[in-house]
């Protein structure tokens, strides 16, 4: 569960879009209720508006299906929309663990009986910045909340469409779909774009449910995840899994008070996670 939970956090970092996406003042004024606001402008603006809300409560569901089997991780907690600090309780198959992110370092406390930790340790630690650096020029900067949605400022009208109206947790919303352009996400890095396509495929739809104030109430991403760890990201016959991540946001402005666990209680598994993803991280 720990490894899957860590992967889910990378997805969360990608989807939450914390930080300034560079939208101009016109984008910031767009909302679903303004008829002159195009779908692309509304989606560009929602990242800025949601981030300006500073904090929120979050509910997460990550489902991975492969070979006829399906696993789902659910979670809930609080999230700082500006720097990515969070505290969540995650559950899978009757097991639960606590998770925190502080200063772009991920901490997970698995069940005591899981046997995943050395004696005297109660938390696993993954340095997301170090993990990202280990991926080199070809690796996606998904663990950097400040950059995770930078592509939004260059969305074109063909990338976004309005799907319809809907209600999310009792809130009236407008549903939009973005056809994620991996070349824009790679920001001109051809090696990174090739790796993204090898890992995620060419079709990565991202859905937003945006309320009348322009705040995102729900985000969903669907992707085909390929296990390229043994092939350097180039084998098109690599094992595949269908993944869907759904995040609900509410209670904007809620208090987020999260501290890192004592260092004496943690064990650093950054290199292990890096090896599992087909990279090799160097300890600082």
C-alpha positions in Angstrom: 0.0 0.0 0.0 2.8 2.4 0.8 4.2 2.4 -2.7 0.8 2.9 -4.3 0.1 5.7 -1.8 3.3 7.5 -2.8 2.3 7.2 -6.4 -1.0 8.7 -5.6 0.7 11.7 -4.0 2.6 12.4 -7.2 -0.8 12.4 -9.0 -2.1 14.8 -6.4 0.8 17.1 -6.9 0.1 17.1 -10.6 -3.6 17.8 -10.3 -3.8 20.3 -7.5 -2.0 22.9 -9.6 -0.6 24.9 -6.6 1.3 28.1 -7.4 1.0 30.8 -10.0 0.2 29.5 -13.5 0.8 32.9 -15.0 -2.8 33.6 -16.0 -3.4 37.2 -16.8 -6.0 39.5 -15.1 -8.6 38.7 -17.7 -8.2 35.0 -17.0 -8.6 35.6 -13.3 -11.9 37.3 -13.8 -13.4 34.4 -15.8 -16.1 32.3 -14.3 -18.6 29.6 -15.6 -21.5 32.1 -15.3 -19.9 34.7 -17.6 -21.1 33.9 -21.1 -18.2 35.7 -22.7 -15.7 33.4 -20.9 -14.6 30.5 -23.1 -14.0 27.0 -21.6 -10.2 27.5 -21.9 -10.3 30.8 -20.1 -12.5 29.4 -17.3 -10.1 26.4 -16.8 -7.1 28.8 -16.9 -8.7 31.0 -14.2 -9.8 28.2 -11.9 -6.2 27.3 -10.9 -5.5 30.8 -9.8 -8.8 31.3 -8.0 -8.6 27.9 -6.2 -5.0 28.6 -5.2 -6.0 32.0 -3.8 -8.5 30.2 -1.5 -5.2 29.0 0.3 -6.5 25.8 1.9 -9.2 23.2 1.6 -10.5 19.9 2.8 -9.8 17.1 0.3 -11.2 13.7 -0.5 -9.2 11.4 -2.7 -10.0 8.1 -4.6 -7.3 6.5 -6.7 -8.3 3.3 -8.6 -5.8 1.2 -10.6 -7.1 -1.7 -12.7 -4.9 -4.2 -14.5 -5.3 -7.8 -15.7 -8.8 -8.0 -14.4 -7.9 -6.9 -10.9 -8.7 -3.5 -9.4 -7.5 -1.7 -6.3 -8.7 1.6 -4.8 -7.1 3.9 -2.3 -9.4 6.4 -0.6 -8.4 9.2 1.6 -9.4 12.4 3.3 -7.7 15.3 5.0 -6.6 18.9 4.6 -4.4 20.6 2.0 -2.5 23.9 1.6 -3.3 24.8 -2.0 -0.3 27.1 -2.2 2.6 25.1 -1.0 1.3 21.5 -1.0 1.4 20.9 2.7 -1.1 18.2 3.6 -2.3 15.7 6.1 -4.4 12.7 5.0 -5.7 9.4 6.2 -5.5 6.8 3.5 -7.2 3.4 3.3 -7.0 0.4 1.1 -8.4 -3.1 1.6 -9.2 -2.6 5.2 -5.8 -1.1 6.1 -5.2 2.5 6.9 -2.1 4.7 7.1 -1.4 8.3 8.0 0.3 10.6 5.4 1.8 14.0 5.6 3.6 16.3 3.2 5.7 19.0 4.7 8.3 21.1 2.6 7.8 18.7 -0.3 8.8 15.7 1.8 6.3 12.9 2.0 5.8 11.0 5.2 3.7 7.8 5.6 3.0 5.9 8.8 1.9 2.3 7.8 0.1 0.0 10.3 2.4 -1.2 13.0 1.8 -4.8 12.1 2.7 -4.3 8.4 6.4 -5.1 9.0 7.4 -2.4 6.5 9.7 -0.5 8.8 12.9 -1.2 10.8 12.6 -1.6 14.5 12.2 1.7 16.3 10.9 3.5 13.2 7.3 4.5 12.7 7.4 6.7 9.5 8.6 6.3 6.0 10.1 9.4 4.3 10.3 10.2 0.6 12.0 13.4 -0.5 9.9 14.5 -3.5 12.5 17.1 -4.6 15.3 14.6 -4.6 13.1 12.0 -6.3 12.3 14.5 -9.0 16.0 15.4 -9.5 16.8 11.7 -9.9 14.6 11.5 -12.9 16.9 13.9 -14.8 15.9 15.9 -17.8 13.6 13.2 -19.0 11.5 13.0 -15.8 8.3 14.8 -15.3 8.4 17.5 -12.6 5.1 16.2 -11.1 6.3 16.5 -7.5 6.8 20.3 -7.7 3.4 21.9 -6.9 4.6 25.3 -8.2 5.1 24.0 -11.7 2.6 21.2 -11.9 -0.1 23.2 -13.8 2.1 25.7 -15.6 0.9 24.3 -19.0 -2.6 25.8 -18.2 -1.6 29.3 -19.3 -1.0 28.0 -22.9 -4.3 26.1 -23.2 -6.0 26.6 -26.5 -9.7 26.4 -27.3 -9.3 23.0 -28.9 -7.8 21.6 -25.7 -10.9 22.4 -23.5 -14.6 21.8 -23.9 -17.7 22.2 -21.7 -19.3 18.9 -20.9 -22.4 20.1 -19.0 -23.8 20.9 -15.6 -23.6 18.8 -12.4 -23.7 18.8 -8.7 -20.7 17.9 -6.5 -21.3 17.4 -2.8 -24.4 19.6 -3.0 -22.7 22.4 -4.9 -23.8 23.4 -8.5 -20.9 23.2 -10.9 -20.0 23.3 -14.6 -18.1 20.3 -15.9 -15.2 20.9 -18.3 -12.8 18.4 -19.9 -9.2 19.1 -20.9 -7.4 17.0 -23.4 -4.0 17.1 -21.7 -1.3 18.2 -24.2 1.8 16.4 -23.0 4.1 18.5 -25.2 3.0 21.6 -23.3 3.4 19.8 -20.0 7.0 18.9 -21.0 7.6 22.6 -21.7 9.5 21.9 -24.9 11.7 19.1 -23.5 11.5 16.4 -26.2 13.1 13.7 -23.9 10.6 14.5 -21.2 7.7 14.4 -23.6 8.8 11.0 -24.9 8.9 9.6 -21.4 5.5 11.1 -20.5 4.0 9.5 -23.5 5.7 6.2 -22.8 4.4 6.2 -19.2 0.9 7.8 -19.7 0.0 7.2 -23.3 -1.2 9.9 -25.7 -4.7 10.3 -24.4 -4.9 11.9 -20.9 -8.2 13.5 -20.2 -8.5 15.8 -17.1 -12.0 16.8 -15.9 -12.9 19.8 -13.8 -16.1 20.6 -11.9 -16.0 24.4 -11.3 -18.5 26.3 -9.1 -20.1 29.7 -9.7 -17.1 31.4 -8.0 -14.6 29.7 -10.3 -13.4 27.4 -7.6 -12.6 23.7 -8.5 -14.8 21.4 -6.5 -13.7 18.2 -8.2 -10.8 17.1 -10.4 -10.4 13.8 -12.2 -7.6 12.4 -14.3 -7.7 9.2 -16.2 -4.5 7.6 -17.7 -3.0 4.4 -19.0 0.0 3.8 -16.7 2.8 1.8 -18.3 5.4 -0.1 -16.2 8.6 1.1 -18.0 11.0 0.5 -15.1 12.7 -2.4 -16.7 12.8 -0.9 -20.3 14.0 2.6 -19.8 10.6 4.0 -20.8 10.9 2.9 -24.4 9.1 -0.5 -24.6 5.6 -0.1 -26.0 4.7 -3.6 -24.9 5.3 -2.8 -21.2 2.6 -3.9 -18.8 -0.3 -1.4 -18.6 -2.8 -0.4 -16.0 -5.8 1.9 -16.2 -5.7 4.6 -13.4 -8.3 7.1 -12.3 -7.7 9.7 -9.6 -10.7 11.7 -8.3 -10.2 14.6 -5.8 -13.0 16.6 -4.2 -12.3 20.0 -2.6 -14.5 21.7 0.0 -14.2 23.8 3.1 -12.0 26.4 1.4 -10.0 28.4 4.1 -10.0 25.6 6.6 -7.0 25.5 9.0 -4.0 23.4 7.9 -1.6 22.8 10.7 0.8 20.0 9.8 4.3 19.2 11.2 6.9 16.7 10.1 7.3 13.7 12.4 10.5 13.6 14.6 13.5 12.6 12.4 14.4 9.9 14.8 11.1 8.1 14.0 11.6 8.2 10.2 13.4 6.0 7.7 14.3 7.5 4.3 13.0 5.3 1.4 13.5 7.8 -1.4 16.1 5.6 -3.2 13.9 2.6 -2.9 11.0 4.4 -4.5 13.3 5.8 -7.1 14.6 2.3 -8.1 11.0 1.1 -8.3 10.3 3.8 -10.8 13.3 2.8 -12.9 15.6 5.6 -11.7 18.5 5.9 -9.2 18.5 8.7 -6.7 21.7 10.0 -5.1 21.6 10.7 -1.4 22.5 14.3 -0.6 
